[in-house]
Amino acid sequence: MFQNILVALDRSAASTQVFDEALHLAKKTGADLMLLHVLSTEDDGSPDVLTFPPMHYYSSLMGASLEKFRQQWEAVEADGIEFLQMLTDEATAAGVDTEFTQHAGSPGRVICDVADRWDADLIVMGRRGLAGVREALVGSSSNYVMHRAGCSVLLVQPLDEPGLLPQLKTREMAAKL
């Protein structure tokens, strides 16, 4: 059924659930996993995007700000790799061939690009539950991927989302495969 499952992860609490769903599907179908973390200023814990005053007025402040931003960004990159390595080790121990990658950019675009390059059959990702004006202002990676991916997409609904019926939770649905 599935051979290559791309798992899009961020550092939110829901990522554990997304990973668990993808691992469960991979074990059931014999698929390989590609874990993807996208470095983005939208991600929790990312350094804030810097805005600079004119360089000729505050050149010493700008240099210090750039250095601080670089250090923070490198720490976020290292944390992302450590996170992906930990999950890769867990999936490998469960008997699933797993690799990982980390890219910087717009999450929706990067997810679709990596899925295309890796020939993914399925993308598994979470959703933040944005709708209406908030979705229009902030953007929705899951919406972008749903409309532009060249393969199937499984959106994992957070289990603590209000109004979810237990029989509709994705783990139970996946168990029926």
Salt bridges, closest charged atoms under 4 A:
ASP20 OD2 - ARG171 NH2 3.66
ASP43 OD2 - HIS37 NE2 3.00
GLU67 OE2 - ARG70 NH2 2.36
GLU74 OE2 - ARG70 NH1 2.59
